[in-house]
Amino acid sequence: MPKNNFYITTTLPYVNADPHIGFALEIVKADVIARYHREHGDEVFFNTGVDEHGLKIYRKAEELGLETQTYCDQMASKFADLKTALNLSYNSFTRTTDANHLEATQAFWKLCLAKGDIYKKNYQVKYCVGCELEKTESELVDGHCPLHPTTDLELIDEENYFFKFSKYQTALLDFYKQQTDFVLPVGKFNEIKKFVEAGLDDFSISRLKSKMPWGVAVPGDDEQVMYVWFDALINYVSCLDWPEGENFSKFWPGWQICGKDNLRQQTAMWQAMLLSAGLPNSRQVLVNGFITADGQKMSKSLGNVVSPIDLVNKYGVDAVRYYFLAEMNPFEDSDFSFAKFEARYQADLANGLGNLSSRLANLVAKNNLNFPNSVEDKSLLAEFTDKMDKFLFNEALGAIWRRLREADTTLSAKQPWKMSDQGDIKNCLEPLVALIRQTAVLLKPIMPDIAEKLSTQFNQTNIEKGEPLFPRLN
């Protein structure tokens, strides 16, 4: 992998609810990719943050009897707490109420306006506050948004500014042809290409301030504020100090990770906005599926959400990171249950890597052996690298754990604790120690704390016994 400047960003979650494991999965994936690129020598800019504007946030603050900014401050801190809880390595946390973001958003608006892509008109539309998106009849199920079936649609009837999305159909399709791997997985890329091919409707990019005052002021019009989706998307460049800062020219275009319910906004709306403003399009978009529970999408309204911080407090941060990457499909929906989590924890971590490394360390220490050099398993490195480069995190980890299980079988079969010859014991243990050392290196992006503990324990001259890496569950 060549050494480059590399930029990756998550989408920004709304602050109308506490962090849940759906976003935690998104940000852990981004963190793993960022760490992986750093391991290969790239200079990385990693952005995340929170989306603080829009109707549902304004109403949530009203419901709680709080000033909207006060409410946003409280909620933003909960998302910022994920940095420590999940051991994240991002170097930018964008709040869409930040002064530099507000300035960048207004500058972006002015570019689109100067291009002739913003105009004003009266319109009526059905609106899902949960999605903060307009809905056509064809998108509804029994008169409701399928993503928010318990929320009634609202009718918007007012004069707003619109963005000429329809103008960019051909340009977007040309871009998709040039950037053949722009969206992964390919099925989602085909989905967005079909959406654009079917024709694009201009979309509203403002709201009447008298009805919804919580938003970025529209330049030159005190009666309107920007629609949240126009404002929020610009965080991907405002975090790079666009338009004045050096980071934009250094790191843009970048990679995005998004949920599949954000596909249209990230891969079509935002890309058209970039074309309008005269900026390069994003480099690549990786699409997550939903995390479900018993086959249902996790949501606050269904009461089946799981707190990532609660998971970390109970099982440890690297166990949570491992589960997210090993068990969850990189691109498709994945079902979560505590039973699955604990089964994977026991099998792969406590009884797997943890038990094997503990047995090896004890045997090496007991026999006073040292292994100054290790022979790298080149086939493991090649397989791991290939899968990581394709973002197949579960298969990359599967390659490691397959060899760990083989090593555990070898250790039990050869029974070096029954051997009397030091040479035989050393010959038995040496390749197994080499595997643990290589595992420590490969796991750095995924399980950084455990990788460091393994590296510290097994790379010293005299390997010593250590505490169990993963406590057994009661």
Order of alpha helices (4+ residues) and beta strands (2+ residues): beta-alpha-beta-alpha-alpha-alpha-beta-alpha-beta-beta-beta-alpha-beta-alpha-beta-beta-beta-beta-alpha-alpha-alpha-beta-alpha-beta-beta-beta-alpha-alpha-beta-alpha-alpha-alpha-alpha-alpha-alpha
